[in-house]
Amino acid sequence: MTYRVCFVCTGNICRSPMAESVFRARVEKAGLGDRVEVDSAGTDGWHEGDGADPRTVSVLEAAGYGSDHEARRFRASWFDRLDLVIALDAGHLRALRRLAPTPADAAKVRLLRSYDPDAGSDLDVPDPYYGEVDGFEECLEMVEATSEGLLDAVREAVEGQAA
């Protein structure tokens, strides 16, 4: 059985494709690529069909990650097939929980930085879109800092499915 994770930000061109790329690399490295599917989407459809922001691509490639991506909008119907929906900030968390068809679906939505034990009380990953490349680098640092905690949680869930 495949465990499905979807990262969600606003337009699906900056934060969520970055999180998708980083987490997919972690999943592959952990040997879970055949059991975990990683995806991303946006709460809005402004950039549907576009590639990731060039600054996202640049920062990902400089860090050794892949960056093949096409933006799309998250749909409520996806909750049925997803196991975990990862919001990049509190606004996305609220929007996704409102969109969830059932309370069980709403419970699938978590904030990305909640998996980082050193994140403190501010669990938002700031939107780098209107800034310079250093904002994208900061975003990558935050995403990488959450990856091991998220991977541990997903590994535990996958092993629970297999039991």
RANORUR-V318692 format. One line per field, one symbol per residue. ss: DSSP state (@ for helix, = for strand, . for the rest). psi: psi as a letter, one per 20 degrees, with the letter a starting at -180 (. if undefined). burial: # if it has 16 or more other C-alpha atoms within 10 Angstrom, else .. Layout:
ss = ???
psi = ???
burial = ???
This chain:
ss = ..=======.....@@@@@@@@@@@@@@@......=======...........@@@@@@@@@..........=..@@@@@@..====..@@@@@@@@@@...@@@@..===@@@@.................@@@@@@@@@@@@@@@@@@@@@@@@@@@@@@.
psi = ppppppppbfikieghhggggghggggghikjhiippprrrqhqjhjpiqrqphhggggghhjjqrkpqpqrppqhihhhiqhpooqirhghggghhhhphrhhghiipqpgiijoijhbiojqoqoigjaahhhhggggggghhigggggggggggghhhi.
burial = ..#########################....#...#########..##..###.######....###.######....#..#########.##..##.##....##.#########......###.###...#.###.##.##########..##..#.....
